[in-house]
Amino acid sequence: MAAQVHEWAQSLESLHAQAWKRLLRGVNDRRAAGRHPTLATVDAQGTPQLRTIVLRSADPEASMLRVYSDCHAAKVAELRANPAAGVHIWDREAHLQIRAVAVASIVTGSSVAALWEKIPEHARCNYGTQPRPGTLLDDGLDYERIPAFEDFAVIELAIQQFDLLHLGHVHRRARFHRSDDWAGQWIAP
Ligand SMILES: Cc1cc2nc3c(=O)[nH]c(=O)nc-3n(C[C@H](O)[C@H](O)[C@H](O)COP(=O)(O)O)c2cc1C
């Protein structure tokens, strides 16, 4: 990887701002690294569960992210039982690893109807798999995808902590906490 000067990595404030810039780019650009974070949950056995998701919205003011899913997905059940979530992105272009710890809320029904309306018809079939996601099948194609608003779930992730690692000609790592109003603290990489 070619060493590059990213001036934004030199201060805590601009490093934190850059993380949000990359998250917002993920929402708006299908090719950006931030488009497809890894979302981590912990299941009922205490086993970590990781999967790729699409980042649907990022709100720097509220420090919130949004992900869409089928309400019958394992991740939704896991987050209902234990709202602790992790988000991970390696943004190669920015040489920036973003790790976030979040508290998740699952929102369904009328309060997410406006978001459902904005999803193009062809994409709504991601929410409404029959039989439910995770059901054992005799054949790999023994399922249907029928758009169902009742099955649409929005995972709201209230970020509590960021761990940001920038790999430049020198490496910098910092941690930021919501409880500290995101002031940030350098830490050894
Ligand atoms: C590129 C990509 C994007 C994905 N986006 C989503 C998504 O936004 N929401 C979702 O529920 N699953 C998404 N998936 C599928 C999940 O990675 C996962 O396979 C599925 O949701 C089942 O996970 P679970 O059993 O842990 O709930 C995506 C998979 C890939 C490869």
The ligand as a MOL file (V3000), in Angstrom:
LIG
                    3D

  0  0  0     0  0            999 V3000
M  V30 BEGIN CTAB
M  V30 COUNTS 31 33 0 0 0
M  V30 BEGIN ATOM
M  V30 1 C -23.1630 -7.6090 -0.2790 0
M  V30 2 C -24.1800 -8.1220 0.7220 0
M  V30 3 C -25.0970 -7.2380 1.2650 0
M  V30 4 C -26.0480 -7.6870 2.1710 0
M  V30 5 N -26.9240 -6.7890 2.7250 0
M  V30 6 C -27.8140 -7.2100 3.6550 0
M  V30 7 C -28.6690 -6.2790 4.3080 0
M  V30 8 O -28.6250 -5.0690 4.0760 0
M  V30 9 N -29.5420 -6.7570 5.2360 0
M  V30 10 C -29.6000 -8.0880 5.5450 0
M  V30 11 O -30.4220 -8.4580 6.3950 0
M  V30 12 N -28.7960 -8.9900 4.9610 0
M  V30 13 C -27.8920 -8.5790 4.0410 0
M  V30 14 N -27.0480 -9.4770 3.4400 0
M  V30 15 C -27.1480 -10.9080 3.7950 0
M  V30 16 C -26.4320 -11.1580 5.1330 0
M  V30 17 O -25.0280 -11.0390 4.9460 0
M  V30 18 C -26.7670 -12.5300 5.7030 0
M  V30 19 O -26.3090 -13.5580 4.8520 0
M  V30 20 C -28.2620 -12.7230 5.9310 0
M  V30 21 O -28.8990 -11.5120 6.2840 0
M  V30 22 C -28.5170 -13.7370 7.0370 0
M  V30 23 O -27.8700 -13.2860 8.2120 0
M  V30 24 P -28.4040 -13.6250 9.6880 0
M  V30 25 O -28.8170 -15.0680 9.6330 0
M  V30 26 O -27.2520 -13.3890 10.5710 0
M  V30 27 O -29.5560 -12.7220 9.9720 0
M  V30 28 C -26.0860 -9.0500 2.5390 0
M  V30 29 C -25.1270 -9.9180 2.0240 0
M  V30 30 C -24.1940 -9.4670 1.1350 0
M  V30 31 C -23.1750 -10.4400 0.5950 0
M  V30 END ATOM
M  V30 BEGIN BOND
M  V30 1 1 1 2
M  V30 2 1 2 3
M  V30 3 2 2 30
M  V30 4 2 3 4
M  V30 5 1 4 5
M  V30 6 1 4 28
M  V30 7 2 5 6
M  V30 8 1 6 7
M  V30 9 1 6 13
M  V30 10 2 7 8
M  V30 11 1 7 9
M  V30 12 1 9 10
M  V30 13 2 10 11
M  V30 14 1 10 12
M  V30 15 2 12 13
M  V30 16 1 13 14
M  V30 17 1 14 15
M  V30 18 1 14 28
M  V30 19 1 15 16
M  V30 20 1 16 17
M  V30 21 1 16 18
M  V30 22 1 18 19
M  V30 23 1 18 20
M  V30 24 1 20 21
M  V30 25 1 20 22
M  V30 26 1 22 23
M  V30 27 1 23 24
M  V30 28 2 24 25
M  V30 29 1 24 26
M  V30 30 1 24 27
M  V30 31 2 28 29
M  V30 32 1 29 30
M  V30 33 1 30 31
M  V30 END BOND
M  V30 END CTAB
M  END
